[in-house]
Amino acid sequence: MSLGEEVIGFTDDRASHAEYVLVEAANLTPKPPEISWEVAGALFVAGATGYAAVRAVAPAPGEVVVISGAGGGVGVFAVQLAVRTGARVIAVASERHHAWLRERGAVPVTYGDDVRQRISAAAQGMPVVAFIDLVGDGYVDLALDLGIAKDRINTVIDFAAIAKYGVKGDGGAAASNAETLAELAAAIAAGELVVPIQNTYPLAEVREAFTELEAGHVAGKIVLVA
């Protein structure tokens, strides 16, 4: 990289909600010109978490993998990355996300009562062999009930289940590096990965941005812009 080159990066200092941030050079990668700054700013935390979660369960072509919370900020990355492996991806999400998930190659099912039956129906008689939990709320228990091996279950939120059952808990920290960022950026630039942006807010309206985020049911990412 050279002086003045546009880059994407990250910091572990929790200081990114600022106009200027000091970032280690090792945490930077060139920004492809095809990527907007809004998408670049939305990429890393959710993208790295989705990347790590998919890598943890290692879906293979033709296998069936379930992702809960598939319409959220992390879910949209996990779904697309899992689809890229050639697996059949069953995406658990509210109905308003279904059209987008279907467009990206997943099989959407609604959460709530009888979700196990809907997952089984969507699997079309094939065994469900992997599960990515982005919600908590008993989804690890559901995965175990489906007969999925513990080493093919990953949750980024249910830490009690990790301790109790020994399932995996790989999240963003497991893929926090410039190489992951570069790989995700290249996929976006090539049109192989889409980052939906629900809304953008100027930095001065950070409170409003978090209010929308806390309301739940976010379709993709909310981005702060300087």
Secondary structure, 3 states (H helix, E strand, C coil): CCCCCCEEECCCCCCCCCCCCCCCHHHEEECCCCCCHHHHHHHHHHHHHHHHHHHHHCCCCCCEEEEECCCCCCHHHHHHHHHHCCCEEEEECCHHHHHHHHHCCCEEECCCCCHHHHHHHHHCCCCEEEEEECCCCCHHHHHHHCCCCHHHEEECCCHHHHHHHCCECCCHHHHCCHHHHHHHHHHHHCCCCCCCEEEEEEHHHHHHHHHHHHCCCCCCEEEEEC
